[in-house]
Amino acid sequence: MEALEIFIVEAKAVTYVSGKHQASVSTRPGACDIAYERGRFRYLDSYFGGTDFLGQEVIWEDATPVWAMNYYGRILDPQNFDGERAGTIIKQALSALYQEKRFLGGFAYQHALGEYVDQSVGDYSSFLGVERILVNDRVVYQLDYQGGLIKP
């Protein structure tokens, strides 16, 4: 299972966060799909929306789905904060987190545009978490997520 956990972090780091990915052909009407694969593992992040969005990440080992995560994120103060600023903060914060070779366990990152705070419980096999962006101690963005191993 260590190989799976390493791949999860790797796939997350080289797709959305890196900004170097190319969107894949969508598997569902209206969705944006981002795919990555290496060796036996294949990763797909498929989401709908923009400033308010919902998505799911799935990893297959060969042809078998073995891990998944779903998420819902939204801008809570659209008059004072927007998706572009949120994306800038999130990409830099998650890039720093992934450099620690993890994606769970709590994390805080201070950016000039706001403070990123992630809180979670569990490990890659079963987890629940929330990421927030605060500006002047006020929550302006929030994403709720959950996931874990898929077993037959």
N, C-alpha and C positions, 0 to 999 in steps of 0.2 A: 504493500500500500504506500510505502514511502515514495515510490516512483510516481504514483498518481498525484500525491500532494505536491511534489516538485513540478509536475506538469501543469497543475491548476495555476500555480503562481506564474510559471513561464507563459502560459497561454494568455492570462490576464495582462501580463506586462507587455507582450508583443502585439496585442490587438488594440482595443480602444485607447488605452493609456498612451501607447507609443505614438499614435497619430500616423503611423507608417503603414497601417493596414489598408487593404482595399475591401470595400463592401462586396460580399458574395451575392450571387443571384438569390433573391428572397425566396424562402420556402413557403411563405404565407403572404397573401395580398396585404400590402401596406406595411409590412415589416422591413426593418433594416437588419440584415444578417452579416455577421463578421465571423469568419471561420479561420481555424489554424489547425495544423496537424503535424505530428512528429512521431515517427515509429509506429507503435501500436495504437497511439492515442489520437483522437480527433475531438476538437472543441468547436462549439457553435454558440455564439451569443446572438440571440434574436430578440429584437425589441420593437415596440411601437411608440410613437410620440416624439416629443422634443423637450420642451421645458417641463412638461409633465409626461412621464413615460412609464411603461411597464415592460418587463422582459424576463427572459430565462436563458441561463447558460447550461449547456449539457456537454458532458464528456462521454465518449464511447471508447471502449477498449476493444479493438477489432470492430465487430458489428454490434457489440452489446453495450447499451447505456449503463454506465456505472456510477455517475455522479451528476447532480444537478443543483442549481440554485435559481430562485426566482426573486424578483425585486420590483419595487414601485417607488419612483422618485418624483418630487415635485418642488416647484418654487413656492414658498409660503408667503413671500412679500414681493409680488411682481411690480409694485410701484417703485421699489427701492433696490431691487436685485433682479438679475436676469440670468438666462441659461448660459450665455457666453461667459460671464464671470464665474458661474458655478463650474462650468467645464474646465476653465483655466485652473481653478483651485483644485478640483478633484483630480485632474490629470497629474499635477505636480505632487499632490499629497500621496496618491496611490503609487506613483513612481518611486517615491521615497520609501513607502511601506514595502513594496515588492523587492526593493534592493536589500531589505532585511530577510528576504526569502520566506515571506509569510503573507497572508491576507486576512488573518483573524487575530484576535487577542487584544484589541483596543489600540488606538493610535490617535495622536494629536499632531497637527501640523499648522504652523502659523504662516500665513501668506499675507501680503500687503492688502489684498482684497477681502480677507476674512479668515476666520479660524476654522479649520476642518477638524472634526472630532468623530471618531468611529468607536462604537462600543459593541461588543459581541460576547456571546457565551457559547461554549462548545468548541469542537475542533472540526476539521474538514469532513469528518464522518457524519456529523449532525450539529448544526449551528443555527443561531438566530441573532440578528444584529440590526443596528441602525447607524447610518452616517448622517451627520448634520454639518451645515455651515452656519457659523455665527458671525454677525457683524454688530459690533458694539454690544456684545452679550445678548443679542436677539437672534433667534433661529430664523433664517431666511430660506433655508433649503433643507429637505429631509428625504432620505431614502431608507426604506425598510427592506430587509432581505432575510432569506432563510434557505436552508438546503442541507445536502448531505449525500451519503451513499445511496445508490439505488440497488436493491437486492431482489432477486427473483422470488 
